[in-house]
Amino acid sequence: MDTFALIVEIAAALLTLGGVAYGLIALVAARGFERQKITTNGYAPAVSILKPVKGVDARLYAGFESHCKQEYAGEMELVFGVSSLEDEAVAQVARLRVEFPQMNIRLVECPLRLGANGKVSNLAQMLPHAKFEHVVVNDADIAVSPKYLQRVIGPFANEKNGLVTAPYFGVAHGGLWSRLEALGIATDFMAGVLTARKLEGGIKFGLGSTLATTKSALAAIGGFEALVDQLADDYEMGVRMSRAGFGVELAHEVVVTTVPKYSLRGFCEHQLRWARSTRDSRRAGYAGLGVTYVLPWAMLTVISSGCSLWSISLLSVALLLRVAVALNVGVGVLRDGQVLRDLWLIPLRDCFAMFFWVWSYASDVVVWRGERFRLKRGMLEAVKSD
């Protein structure tokens, strides 16, 4: 037992040191992103914004409104897509037309289910209705600033770019589980995105918060039809753009999404879907993700060493660095004020994250919008009920 305890102590200490190294890289990556200068030279081509929608939540209409208040020199249109004209969101689109009569707003019914991913299936049916070469896709609940289009379309002044994506944070709508998820997005997930951008010499994947592209670039990777069975369609689009030789850029524009109020079960299902989707998309990188959980490893070091002075000192360093990353990314880059409110929840959130990381290897099954699917190399297969 003494030998086993020593092995655990050494392993936990080494993993903690690995987490410290990761945290330092994340701080450098965040600082580098903030300092990067972006020039658009007034580039403002006509743009079609594609928004697949399903159902209504409390912040949906506010997100719609934000797209109609753009300070953008070029022509633009808003194309909404629904699977059925009976969807509750149809009334919200009608309201938007009344309140913003100067905007070109259209609604497209998308009755076909082309694959397991209903959102991408709708996008494939919406794209032929888009009038312009440049298209922007984002989720229904995304809210943006007045300079959104200017900042996500500007990078296309470089003709080599095929995709522009954007950082984001989530507004928690009540309850511990919602707050933990929002905290994870702002202080862990986006820190990982910036770190990957630093280590890989640029971003090579997309984020569902924003996928700005062109019809030509989309055609080169097989269009939306090639992604209709992908769970992580946003990630996969960026990967395919990069492989096809197009540049992928992370815009200096932070958008806001909604984190709903979860039950414990709903929270677990959502976190596992994210975890297994990431594991399936970036197998090697996901395995290394375990090193990033610096606080759980540092706490295990303290326990396995019998609360030795050196382990407590290491935990103090780990905690200080973890808070520094949270503040630099969550507050400094994303301007998410919720991070300050929920900073005390970081140890709990990180322990849950490590638990889901381990649990993600137990199965390939995910639950998405009430349906069960099995993941196979990023593809979704429906799981038949017994």
C-alpha distance (Angstrom), angle and dihedral (degrees) to the residues before:
residue distance angle dihedral
M1 . . .
D2 3.79 . .
T3 3.80 89.9 .
F4 3.81 92.0 48.6
A5 3.80 91.7 48.4
L6 3.80 90.0 50.6
I7 3.80 91.5 50.6
V8 3.81 90.9 50.5
E9 3.80 90.8 47.0
I10 3.81 93.6 51.0
A11 3.81 93.8 43.4
A12 3.80 92.7 48.5
A13 3.81 91.7 47.5
L14 3.82 92.1 50.3
L15 3.80 91.5 48.1
T16 3.79 89.5 49.3
L17 3.80 90.0 53.3
G18 3.80 88.4 49.6
G19 3.80 88.4 52.7
V20 3.79 90.4 50.4
A21 3.80 90.2 52.8
Y22 3.82 90.0 49.5
G23 3.80 90.9 50.4
L24 3.79 91.7 53.0
I25 3.81 90.7 51.0
A26 3.81 89.9 48.8
L27 3.81 90.4 53.8
V28 3.81 91.3 50.7
A29 3.82 90.6 46.6
A30 3.81 92.7 50.8
R31 3.78 91.6 47.8
G32 3.80 91.8 48.8
F33 3.80 92.5 50.5
E34 3.80 92.4 50.3
R35 3.80 92.1 50.2
Q36 3.80 95.4 48.6
K37 3.80 112.2 113.2
I38 3.79 117.4 -138.9
T39 3.79 123.6 -161.8
T40 3.81 121.7 -173.9
N41 3.82 98.8 176.6
G42 3.81 89.9 -143.9
Y43 3.80 93.4 -65.0
A44 3.82 105.4 168.2
P45 3.83 115.9 157.1
A46 3.80 121.3 173.8
V47 3.82 111.8 -78.6
S48 3.80 137.3 -158.7
I49 3.81 114.2 -153.4
L50 3.80 111.2 -153.9
K51 3.80 116.6 -158.7
P52 3.81 118.4 177.9
V53 3.80 107.8 -160.8
K54 3.77 136.8 -169.9
G55 3.78 123.8 177.6
V56 3.80 128.7 -23.2
D57 3.79 134.5 -86.3
A58 3.79 133.6 179.7
R59 3.82 96.4 -91.0
L60 3.81 99.6 37.2
Y61 3.78 98.0 99.0
A62 3.81 93.7 45.3
G63 3.80 87.3 56.5
F64 3.80 90.7 50.3
E65 3.82 90.9 50.4
S66 3.80 92.8 51.5
H67 3.82 90.1 60.7
C68 3.80 90.2 55.1
K69 3.81 93.4 55.2
Q70 3.78 99.2 63.3
E71 3.80 123.4 148.3
Y72 3.77 91.8 -145.0
A73 3.79 127.0 142.3
G74 3.79 96.4 -153.3
E75 3.78 131.8 73.2
M76 3.79 117.0 -88.4
E77 3.78 141.3 -177.9
L78 3.80 135.1 -167.0
V79 3.80 117.0 -137.0
F80 3.81 116.3 -172.0
G81 3.78 121.7 -166.8
V82 3.81 128.3 -158.8
S83 3.78 130.9 176.7
S84 3.79 90.2 -137.2
L85 3.80 134.7 17.8
E86 3.81 86.1 -133.4
D87 3.82 89.6 70.1
E88 3.81 114.4 120.3
A89 3.81 90.4 -127.6
V90 3.82 90.9 68.8
A91 3.82 90.5 76.0
Q92 3.81 90.3 52.2
V93 3.81 91.0 53.3
A94 3.81 89.5 50.2
R95 3.80 89.8 51.2
L96 3.79 90.2 50.5
R97 3.81 91.0 53.8
V98 3.81 90.4 54.1
E99 3.80 95.0 48.0
F100 3.83 95.2 43.5
P101 3.82 105.2 35.4
Q102 3.82 91.2 159.8
M103 3.82 90.9 63.7
N104 3.79 123.6 89.4
I105 3.82 99.3 -125.8
R106 3.79 122.8 170.1
L107 3.79 135.6 176.5
V108 3.80 122.4 -145.8
E109 3.78 124.6 -165.6
C110 3.81 111.8 -140.3
P111 3.82 105.5 -167.1
L112 3.82 98.5 165.1
R113 3.80 124.0 89.4
L114 3.81 101.7 -149.2
G115 3.80 96.3 174.6
A116 3.79 146.3 -17.8
N117 3.83 92.6 -72.2
G118 3.79 103.6 76.0
K119 3.81 94.9 -172.4
V120 3.81 93.8 55.7
S121 3.79 90.1 42.7
N122 3.80 87.8 58.8
L123 3.81 91.9 46.2
A124 3.80 91.0 54.5
Q125 3.81 88.6 55.6
M126 3.82 93.6 43.4
L127 3.80 98.1 50.7
P128 3.85 96.1 73.7
H129 3.82 87.6 58.0
A130 3.83 92.8 55.5
K131 3.80 109.7 104.2
F132 3.79 98.4 -159.2
E133 3.80 137.7 65.9
H134 3.80 94.7 -129.3
V135 3.79 114.5 67.4
V136 3.80 132.7 -177.0
V137 3.79 121.9 -159.7
N138 3.78 124.4 -168.2
D139 3.78 137.2 155.5
A140 3.79 120.7 -85.2
D141 3.82 95.8 -108.3
I142 3.80 97.6 47.0
A143 3.82 115.1 124.9
V144 3.81 119.8 -161.6
S145 3.79 141.4 -170.6
P146 3.83 123.5 -108.1
K147 3.83 89.5 -102.3
Y148 3.80 93.9 52.8
L149 3.80 98.7 109.5
Q150 3.79 92.6 41.1
R151 3.81 90.8 56.0
V152 3.80 100.1 41.2
I153 3.80 96.0 42.8
G154 3.82 96.3 40.9
P155 3.85 94.2 78.5
F156 3.82 89.7 62.3
A157 3.79 87.0 74.8
N158 3.81 79.6 86.9
E159 3.80 101.2 70.7
K160 3.81 91.5 -153.0
N161 3.80 91.5 69.8
G162 3.78 116.0 97.2
L163 3.81 102.0 169.7
V164 3.79 137.3 28.8
T165 3.79 120.7 -171.1
A166 3.80 132.2 179.4
P167 3.83 140.3 -136.5
Y168 3.79 117.3 -117.2
F169 3.77 146.6 177.9
G170 3.80 131.8 -150.9
V171 3.79 128.5 -121.4
A172 3.81 108.5 -135.7
H173 3.78 115.4 -134.5
G174 3.77 104.0 -155.4
G175 3.77 134.5 -57.8
L176 3.78 134.5 65.0
W177 3.80 95.6 -90.6
S178 3.79 93.7 53.7
R179 3.81 90.4 49.1
L180 3.81 92.2 49.3
E181 3.80 91.6 52.1
A182 3.80 93.4 47.8
L183 3.80 90.1 48.0
G184 3.80 90.5 51.3
I185 3.81 92.5 51.5
A186 3.80 93.6 50.9
T187 3.80 101.0 39.6
D188 3.81 106.0 26.8
F189 3.80 113.6 18.3
M190 3.80 96.2 44.6
A191 3.81 90.6 42.4
G192 3.80 86.5 56.4
V193 3.81 91.3 49.8
L194 3.81 92.0 52.5
T195 3.80 91.6 45.2
A196 3.81 91.9 50.9
R197 3.80 88.6 49.3
K198 3.82 89.8 53.0
L199 3.81 97.3 45.0
E200 3.81 96.6 41.5
G201 3.78 95.9 45.5
G202 3.79 93.4 -113.5
I203 3.75 139.6 -2.8
K204 3.80 116.2 -66.1
F205 3.80 101.3 -179.4
G206 3.77 139.4 53.8
L207 3.81 134.9 -116.2
G208 3.80 121.3 -141.6
S209 3.80 90.1 -130.6
T210 3.82 87.8 80.4
L211 3.79 134.2 -2.6
A212 3.80 109.3 179.2
T213 3.78 114.9 179.3
T214 3.80 144.6 131.8
K215 3.77 131.8 -99.4
S216 3.81 89.4 -118.7
A217 3.81 93.2 54.5
L218 3.80 90.8 45.9
A219 3.80 91.3 51.8
A220 3.81 89.9 51.9
I221 3.83 91.0 60.7
G222 3.80 96.0 42.5
G223 3.80 99.1 -90.5
F224 3.78 126.1 -103.2
E225 3.80 88.5 -51.3
A226 3.81 89.3 73.3
L227 3.83 89.7 59.4
V228 3.81 102.6 45.2
D229 3.82 93.6 106.8
Q230 3.82 95.9 41.7
L231 3.79 119.3 107.2
A232 3.83 94.2 -162.7
D233 3.81 93.7 43.3
D234 3.82 92.4 155.0
Y235 3.79 93.1 53.0
E236 3.80 92.2 43.8
M237 3.79 93.5 50.3
G238 3.80 90.4 57.9
V239 3.81 91.9 46.5
R240 3.80 92.0 51.5
M241 3.80 92.5 45.6
S242 3.79 90.2 52.2
R243 3.80 92.7 47.6
A244 3.80 90.0 49.4
G245 3.80 89.4 57.8
F246 3.79 99.3 -102.5
G247 3.78 123.0 133.6
V248 3.81 119.0 -115.0
E249 3.80 118.4 -153.7
L250 3.80 134.4 -168.2
A251 3.80 106.8 -138.9
H252 3.78 123.2 -135.7
E253 3.77 90.2 -123.0
V254 3.78 122.8 102.4
V255 3.80 117.2 -151.5
V256 3.79 129.1 -167.2
T257 3.79 129.6 -127.4
T258 3.80 133.2 -176.9
V259 3.80 125.4 -105.9
P260 3.82 107.1 -160.4
K261 3.77 126.6 -142.2
Y262 3.81 106.4 -88.4
S263 3.75 136.7 -159.4
L264 3.81 113.0 -137.0
R265 3.81 89.4 -101.7
G266 3.80 92.6 49.8
F267 3.79 90.8 48.6
C268 3.81 92.1 50.9
E269 3.81 93.1 47.4
H270 3.81 92.0 49.6
Q271 3.79 94.5 46.4
L272 3.80 91.9 47.6
R273 3.80 91.4 49.3
W274 3.80 89.6 53.6
A275 3.80 92.5 44.4
R276 3.80 96.1 48.1
S277 3.79 92.0 43.2
T278 3.82 90.6 53.8
R279 3.81 91.8 43.7
D280 3.80 90.6 52.2
S281 3.82 93.4 46.5
R282 3.83 100.3 43.2
R283 3.80 106.7 23.4
A284 3.80 98.9 168.2
G285 3.79 94.3 39.6
Y286 3.79 91.9 46.1
A287 3.79 92.4 53.8
G288 3.80 88.2 54.5
L289 3.80 90.2 49.8
G290 3.80 88.5 84.1
V291 3.79 90.1 72.6
T292 3.80 90.9 61.5
Y293 3.82 94.0 67.5
V294 3.76 92.4 90.6
L295 3.81 98.7 161.2
P296 3.83 97.8 52.6
W297 3.81 90.2 47.0
A298 3.80 91.3 47.6
M299 3.82 91.0 50.0
L300 3.81 90.3 49.6
T301 3.81 88.7 50.8
V302 3.80 90.6 54.6
I303 3.80 92.3 49.1
S304 3.82 96.0 44.9
S305 3.81 92.6 46.9
G306 3.80 93.2 51.1
C307 3.82 93.3 -110.4
S308 3.79 93.2 -60.4
L309 3.79 117.8 -176.6
W310 3.80 94.0 -114.3
S311 3.83 92.1 52.5
I312 3.80 92.0 49.7
S313 3.82 88.7 50.6
L314 3.81 89.3 51.0
L315 3.80 90.4 50.0
S316 3.81 89.6 51.6
V317 3.81 91.0 52.8
A318 3.81 91.0 46.9
L319 3.80 92.3 49.9
L320 3.80 92.7 47.7
L321 3.80 91.7 50.1
R322 3.80 93.8 45.1
V323 3.80 91.0 52.6
A324 3.83 90.2 46.7
V325 3.82 90.8 54.4
A326 3.81 91.2 46.7
L327 3.79 92.4 51.5
N328 3.81 96.2 42.4
V329 3.81 95.3 47.9
G330 3.80 103.2 27.1
V331 3.79 97.8 40.5
G332 3.81 104.3 16.4
V333 3.82 99.9 45.1
L334 3.81 103.9 20.6
R335 3.83 99.5 31.1
D336 3.80 89.7 -138.7
G337 3.82 107.6 163.3
Q338 3.81 91.6 -170.2
V339 3.81 88.6 75.3
L340 3.80 91.5 68.7
R341 3.80 90.8 49.4
D342 3.80 94.5 48.4
L343 3.80 100.9 33.9
W344 3.82 90.7 114.2
L345 3.83 89.3 61.9
I346 3.82 94.2 62.8
P347 3.86 96.4 97.0
L348 3.82 90.6 51.0
R349 3.79 92.5 44.6
D350 3.82 92.4 49.5
C351 3.81 92.5 49.6
F352 3.81 89.6 52.7
A353 3.81 89.8 47.7
M354 3.78 92.2 52.9
F355 3.81 90.0 47.4
F356 3.83 91.2 53.2
W357 3.80 90.5 46.3
V358 3.80 90.2 57.6
W359 3.82 93.4 40.2
S360 3.81 92.1 50.9
Y361 3.81 89.6 71.8
A362 3.82 92.0 57.9
S363 3.81 95.8 76.8
D364 3.82 146.1 -0.8
V365 3.81 94.1 -134.6
V366 3.81 121.1 112.3
V367 3.81 132.2 -179.0
W368 3.80 114.8 -136.2
R369 3.81 122.6 176.5
G370 3.77 90.6 -21.2
E371 3.82 95.2 -50.2
R372 3.80 125.9 108.9
F373 3.81 119.1 -132.5
R374 3.79 135.8 175.6
L375 3.80 117.4 -134.6
K376 3.80 118.7 -134.7
R377 3.80 115.0 174.4
G378 3.79 90.5 -33.0
M379 3.79 94.3 -46.6
L380 3.79 122.6 119.0
E381 3.80 121.6 -130.3
A382 3.80 119.9 -175.6
V383 3.81 113.9 -117.1
K384 3.78 111.5 -134.7
S385 3.79 116.7 -131.8
D386 3.80 116.9 -118.8
